[in-house]
Amino acid sequence: MTGGLILGWWAYEFHPSNRQLWMVPFGLVLFATPLIVWLSLLISDICNSNNGVAQIRPNQLVPSSDDSIPDPER
């Protein structure tokens, strides 16, 4: 929203004279950053979804039935 306000202010106040041109790339960066972050999070979530199925990774330990009772002598 801030980027859009900066671009709008520049267009209204400075565009006819082409002054304060630093405001254009600054406003575009501020305007586009939230969109890029949102898209990257959305794509990451889609790529990492497992459709509700639990997956066990090899580095996760799964306790066996023998380990359910603690052995005080161990």
C-alpha positions as CSV (number, residue, x, y, z in Angstrom):
1,M,0.0,0.0,0.0
2,T,2.9,2.4,0.8
3,G,4.4,1.8,-2.6
4,G,1.2,2.6,-4.3
5,L,0.9,5.8,-2.3
6,I,4.4,6.8,-3.2
7,L,3.8,6.2,-6.9
8,G,0.5,8.1,-6.8
9,W,2.1,11.0,-5.1
10,W,5.0,11.1,-7.6
11,A,2.5,10.9,-10.5
12,Y,0.4,13.8,-9.1
13,E,3.2,16.0,-7.9
14,F,6.4,15.4,-9.8
15,H,5.6,13.5,-13.1
16,P,5.0,16.6,-15.4
17,S,8.5,17.9,-14.6
18,N,10.2,14.4,-14.3
19,R,11.7,15.4,-10.9
20,Q,12.3,13.1,-7.9
21,L,12.7,10.1,-10.2
22,W,14.1,8.0,-7.3
23,M,10.5,7.7,-6.0
24,V,9.5,5.5,-9.0
25,P,11.8,2.4,-8.4
26,F,11.4,2.8,-4.7
27,G,7.6,2.8,-5.0
28,L,7.7,-0.1,-7.4
29,V,9.8,-2.2,-5.0
30,L,7.5,-1.4,-2.1
31,F,4.4,-2.1,-4.2
32,A,5.6,-5.5,-5.6
33,T,7.3,-7.0,-2.6
34,P,4.1,-8.1,-0.8
35,L,2.9,-9.7,-4.0
36,I,6.1,-11.6,-4.5
37,V,6.2,-12.8,-0.9
38,W,2.5,-13.9,-1.1
39,L,3.2,-15.8,-4.3
40,S,6.3,-17.6,-2.9
41,L,4.4,-18.7,0.2
42,L,1.5,-19.9,-1.8
43,I,3.7,-21.9,-4.2
44,S,5.7,-23.3,-1.3
45,D,2.5,-24.4,0.4
46,I,1.2,-26.1,-2.7
47,C,4.5,-27.9,-3.4
48,N,4.8,-29.1,0.2
49,S,1.3,-30.3,0.7
50,N,0.8,-34.0,1.2
51,N,-3.0,-34.1,0.9
52,G,-3.5,-34.9,4.6
53,V,-1.4,-38.0,4.5
54,A,1.2,-38.2,7.3
55,Q,4.7,-39.0,5.9
56,I,7.5,-40.5,8.0
57,R,10.9,-39.3,7.1
58,P,13.9,-41.6,7.4
59,N,15.5,-39.4,10.1
60,Q,12.5,-39.7,12.4
61,L,12.6,-42.4,15.0
62,V,9.6,-44.7,15.3
63,P,9.4,-46.5,18.6
64,S,8.9,-50.2,18.4
65,S,6.5,-52.1,20.6
66,D,9.5,-53.4,22.7
67,D,10.4,-49.9,23.7
68,S,7.0,-49.1,25.2
69,I,7.9,-50.3,28.7
70,P,10.9,-48.6,30.2
71,D,13.7,-50.9,31.4
72,P,15.2,-49.5,34.7
73,E,18.4,-51.6,34.2
74,R,19.3,-49.9,30.9
